[in-house]
Amino acid sequence: MFYSVPRDGGKDYYYTGGQGQFMMGNMVVLIDQSTASSSEILTGALQDWDRAVVVGQRSFGKGLMQKPVNLLDGSVLQLTGARYYTPAGRSIQKPYHGHAYEDNLTTRLKSGELTHAQNIHFPDSLKYKTLVGKRTVYGGGGIMPDVFVPIDTLEFSPYFQQLVGSGIISQIAFEYMDQNRATLQKQYPDFQSYEKNFQLPAELMERLAKMGITPKGNEATQARLKTMAELHLKAQIASQLFGSNTYYQRMLNSENGSYLRAIAILKKPKQYEQYLQISQH
């Protein structure tokens, strides 16, 4: 259950049917600074009802209900008609502060919020209690995870942003698959065998160097950036080999801090209960 508050000040409530596979068992929800809107509403509802452990970084903070109005010139005007609130009464929408509202990632990187949880501050006036475990949570924009996992700042380095944004990784993977598809399909009939045994050919990384795309920084930084590039190449090849972007994400998850932390929590029921304070109620 969650609710929205329109301009007239009333409350419109939304409920689940109380059925489905998510009603039973332990649950972990992953969020980051790009998690927004409906995904935040769902995360907030699960957190308020102590139904799931939330892992990652503070979400974006978009909790507005907007209605599209078609204009005569073919354009569309988005009118805000209400704000969404979690079951405990927390506003999901973050305040507007000029350009900083859109400059979300850059602002949070500069503040250190994405690397250190202690850099995130909430006033006591925005303190709320979850509905079952009576844990302290905060409103005022976005959902703060129960378990904070800092980001890998190298993912936002100029080198890595160039790799991901330019499409070079996809191009190299496509050309490699075009030349070796039959061999790879025979050698790796399923994703499990690929994930366990595939070794990235050295010439693929050499192509990046020939293009002038080389990691910068000290020896440790360069080594880490190279490993990240290799993983993305392997992920792209996997998605093309098995015909689904799902396999791309599965490969990346092997080094995703939030995902690995979530798996660790699910494997330890007592730790899961401690995060939700289940044993105390």
C-alpha positions in Angstrom: 0.0 0.0 0.0 1.1 3.6 -0.8 -0.8 6.8 -1.5 -0.8 10.0 -3.4 -1.9 13.5 -2.4 -3.5 15.6 -5.2 -3.9 19.4 -5.1 -7.1 19.2 -3.2 -5.3 17.8 -0.2 -7.1 14.4 -0.1 -5.4 11.0 -0.2 -5.8 8.4 -2.9 -4.7 4.9 -1.7 -3.3 2.1 -3.8 -3.2 -1.5 -2.6 -1.8 -4.8 -3.8 -4.0 -7.9 -4.2 -2.1 -9.8 -1.5 -1.1 -12.5 -3.8 1.9 -13.5 -5.9 5.4 -15.0 -5.6 6.8 -12.0 -3.6 4.5 -12.6 -0.6 6.8 -15.3 0.9 10.5 -15.7 1.4 13.4 -13.2 2.0 13.8 -10.3 -0.4 16.5 -7.8 -1.3 15.9 -4.8 -3.5 18.8 -3.1 -5.3 18.7 0.7 -5.9 21.1 3.4 -7.0 21.1 7.1 -7.9 19.2 6.4 -11.1 16.3 4.5 -9.5 13.3 6.7 -9.9 9.6 7.1 -10.0 7.6 3.9 -9.9 10.6 1.8 -8.8 11.1 4.2 -5.9 7.5 3.9 -4.9 7.7 0.1 -4.8 11.0 0.2 -2.9 9.6 2.6 -0.3 6.5 0.5 0.2 8.6 -2.7 0.7 10.9 -0.9 3.1 8.1 0.7 5.1 6.5 -2.7 5.6 9.9 -4.3 6.5 9.3 -6.7 3.6 12.7 -6.3 2.0 16.3 -5.3 2.7 17.2 -2.4 0.4 20.8 -2.4 -0.8 22.8 0.2 -2.8 22.8 4.0 -3.0 20.1 6.6 -2.3 17.5 6.7 -5.1 16.9 9.7 -7.4 13.8 11.2 -5.7 11.1 11.5 -8.3 7.6 11.1 -6.7 5.3 13.2 -8.9 2.1 12.1 -10.6 2.0 13.7 -14.0 -0.8 13.8 -16.5 0.0 14.4 -20.2 -2.1 17.1 -22.0 -1.9 17.1 -25.8 -1.6 20.5 -27.3 -2.8 21.6 -30.8 0.7 21.9 -32.2 1.3 18.2 -31.4 3.4 18.9 -28.3 2.6 17.5 -24.9 2.4 19.4 -21.6 3.1 17.4 -18.5 1.0 18.7 -15.6 1.8 17.6 -12.0 -1.4 16.6 -10.3 -0.2 14.9 -7.1 2.8 13.6 -5.1 3.4 10.0 -4.1 4.1 9.0 -0.5 5.2 5.7 1.1 3.0 3.8 3.5 4.8 5.4 6.5 4.1 8.9 5.1 7.4 9.7 3.5 7.5 12.0 0.5 9.5 10.4 -2.4 10.0 13.7 -4.3 13.2 15.6 -3.5 13.3 19.4 -3.3 14.0 21.5 -6.4 17.3 23.4 -6.2 17.8 24.8 -9.7 20.0 23.0 -12.1 21.2 20.6 -9.3 18.0 18.7 -9.6 18.9 17.4 -13.1 22.6 17.4 -12.4 22.0 14.5 -10.0 25.0 12.3 -10.6 27.6 15.1 -10.7 26.2 16.7 -7.6 26.3 13.5 -5.6 29.8 12.6 -6.7 31.1 16.0 -5.6 29.4 15.8 -2.3 30.9 12.4 -1.6 27.4 10.9 -1.1 28.0 8.0 -3.5 31.2 6.8 -1.8 30.5 7.6 1.9 27.2 7.1 3.6 28.1 9.6 6.4 28.0 12.4 3.8 24.2 11.9 3.5 22.4 14.0 6.0 18.7 13.9 6.9 17.0 16.4 9.3 15.2 14.9 12.4 12.0 16.5 11.1 11.9 14.0 8.3 12.3 10.9 10.5 9.8 8.1 10.2 9.3 4.6 11.6 8.7 1.5 9.5 5.3 -0.1 10.1 6.4 -3.5 11.5 10.0 -3.3 12.8 9.7 0.3 13.9 13.1 1.0 12.2 14.1 4.6 11.6 13.8 5.8 8.0 13.9 9.2 6.4 11.8 11.2 4.0 12.6 14.3 2.0 13.5 12.8 -1.3 14.6 9.4 -2.6 14.9 6.2 -0.6 17.9 5.6 1.6 19.0 1.9 1.4 19.2 -0.2 4.6 22.7 -1.3 3.4 24.8 1.3 1.7 27.3 0.1 -0.9 29.7 2.7 -2.3 30.0 3.0 -6.0 33.2 2.3 -7.9 34.3 5.8 -9.0 36.4 4.4 -11.8 33.1 3.7 -13.6 32.8 7.4 -14.1 36.4 8.0 -15.2 37.0 9.6 -18.6 38.5 6.4 -19.9 35.6 4.2 -18.9 32.9 6.7 -20.0 34.5 6.9 -23.4 34.4 3.1 -23.7 30.8 2.8 -22.7 29.5 5.9 -24.4 31.3 5.5 -27.8 29.9 2.1 -28.7 33.5 0.8 -29.3 33.0 -2.1 -27.0 29.9 -3.2 -28.9 31.6 -2.8 -32.2 34.6 -4.9 -31.2 32.4 -7.6 -29.8 30.2 -7.6 -32.9 33.1 -8.0 -35.3 34.6 -10.8 -33.1 31.3 -12.6 -33.1 30.8 -12.2 -36.8 34.1 -14.0 -37.4 33.8 -16.7 -34.7 30.1 -17.3 -34.1 30.0 -20.9 -35.2 33.1 -21.9 -33.2 31.8 -20.1 -30.1 28.4 -21.7 -30.3 29.9 -25.1 -30.5 32.5 -24.5 -27.7 30.0 -22.8 -25.4 26.5 -24.3 -25.8 25.2 -22.5 -22.7 25.9 -19.5 -20.6 27.3 -21.4 -17.6 30.1 -22.9 -19.8 30.8 -19.5 -21.3 31.0 -17.7 -17.9 33.3 -20.4 -16.4 35.6 -21.1 -19.3 35.7 -18.2 -21.9 39.0 -16.4 -22.1 39.0 -13.0 -23.8 41.5 -13.0 -26.7 44.3 -10.5 -26.1 43.9 -9.0 -29.5 40.6 -7.5 -28.6 42.1 -5.3 -25.9 45.0 -4.6 -28.2 42.5 -3.0 -30.6 41.5 -0.5 -27.9 45.1 0.5 -27.5 45.6 0.9 -31.2 42.6 3.3 -31.2 44.4 5.4 -28.6 42.1 4.4 -25.9 44.4 3.6 -22.9 43.7 3.8 -19.2 45.3 6.6 -17.2 46.5 6.7 -13.6 48.8 4.7 -11.4 49.6 1.1 -12.0 46.7 -0.2 -9.8 44.2 2.1 -11.4 45.3 1.1 -14.9 45.0 -2.6 -14.0 41.5 -2.1 -12.6 40.3 -0.2 -15.6 41.7 -2.9 -17.9 39.8 -5.5 -15.9 36.6 -3.5 -16.2 37.0 -3.1 -19.9 37.6 -6.8 -20.3 34.5 -7.7 -18.3 32.4 -5.4 -20.5 33.8 -7.0 -23.7 33.0 -10.5 -22.3 29.5 -9.3 -21.4 28.9 -7.9 -24.9 30.0 -11.1 -26.5 27.8 -13.1 -24.2 24.7 -11.0 -25.0 25.4 -11.5 -28.8 26.3 -15.2 -28.4 23.1 -16.1 -26.5 20.8 -13.6 -28.0 19.7 -11.6 -24.9 20.8 -8.6 -23.0 20.1 -10.5 -19.9 23.5 -12.3 -20.2 25.2 -8.9 -20.6 23.9 -7.9 -17.2 24.7 -11.3 -15.6 28.3 -11.0 -16.6 28.5 -7.5 -15.2 26.9 -8.6 -11.9 29.9 -10.8 -11.2 31.7 -7.6 -10.1 28.8 -5.5 -9.0 29.2 -4.5 -5.4 25.5 -4.1 -4.6 24.6 -7.4 -6.3 27.3 -9.3 -4.5 26.2 -7.8 -1.2 22.6 -8.7 -1.8 23.5 -12.4 -2.6 25.6 -12.5 0.6 22.7 -11.2 2.7 20.3 -13.7 1.2 22.7 -16.6 2.0 22.7 -15.6 5.7 19.1 -15.6 7.0 20.2 -14.4 10.5 21.9 -11.4 9.0 18.8 -10.7 6.9 16.6 -10.7 10.0 19.1 -8.4 11.8 18.8 -5.8 9.1 15.0 -5.8 9.4 15.1 -6.3 13.2 12.7 -9.2 12.8 13.9 -11.1 15.9 13.0 -8.1 18.1 9.3 -8.2 17.2 
